[in-house]
């Protein structure tokens, strides 16, 4: 079932998937289901829901930008969404998975090894404490981590000038975007567009917010987490 859902859904999104990628998605699903019994990785389970609500939802980012051969950081990767999905579909992507919880980072590293993925690193670090990665990436991606004003402060410093920040958002994206425009400008970004897309096989419509990095993020950002949380930009 999972393979058929992915083939049809990816075709609907205008994306290609070879047999190796399908095999990796199958193995990724099996690892998720097994590990979810002993650690809280995702509330979504079962082949159909994981295929649609995780794999296809994350894959939709590739409708809006080409990441093959690019250096990409997934901020707050969690169980690997969207980073591992993008890596499976674009193996030449140079990927860094960043998460603040050590057990999730260990899960990501083990999963990447079991899937036979290279050109990938997993870092146990808070985004605001990873200054050595500043300005190192062609793109930063993030899904379901924080509101867009907060997320922009965590993600945009990682992006090179001219690069892209892609935030995956739900139905409240327009409201979040309105509240985040000032923060995005302060951080050196410009809102390029907000793309709504259907999640194949569901009635859900999600949004990808694309922010272009136009100039260096001022050195005082990101601030400490307590300050970000207390006083969003």
C-alpha positions, 0 to 999 in steps of 0.5 A: 500500500505505501509504495502505491500511495507514494507513486500516485501522490508523487506523480500528483505533485509532479515529482519522480521517485525511483525504486531505490527511493521507494525501498528507502521509504518502506524501510524508513516507515518500518524503522519509524513504527518500530522505534515509535514503540519505545520513544515518542517520535510521531503521533502519526502511524500506519502506512497510509497516514505516514505516507500521506501526512509525513512523506508526501507532505514533506516531498511537496517542498520540491515543487517550489525549489530544486535542492539537488546538489545544494547544502541544506539544514533541517532545523528541529528535524525531529523524526527526520521531517522534512530532511530525510524525505528530501534526502531520499528523493534527492540523494545528492543533497548535502544534508545537516539534521539539527535537533536539540534532543540527543535521543532524536539525533541518535535515531536520525543517525541510525536511520540514515545509516540503515537507509544507506544515505551518505552526505548527511550529518546529524547534530545535537544542538540548539539552533541558537547555539550553533554559531559555527554553522552561520551562513553555511547553507544554500537552504534551511527547512523546518516543519512544525517547530515554532511560529514563523517569527521565532522560526525565522530568527532560528533559521535565517542565520544559517542561510547564505546570502542569496539562499532560501528559507522554506518553512512548512506551515498549516492553514494559519500560515497567512496570519503567521506570515503577517506577524513575521514580516518585520522579523524577516526584514530585520534578519536579512530576509525577503518574503518571496511567496507563500505557496499553498498545496494539497496533501495528495489523497487528503482534503488538507491544504498546507503552505510553504513559506519561501523567504529569500536571504538578501543580506547578512543577518545582524550579528546579535541574532539569534538571541538566547532562547529565553529572550526569543520566547519572551520577546519575539521580533 
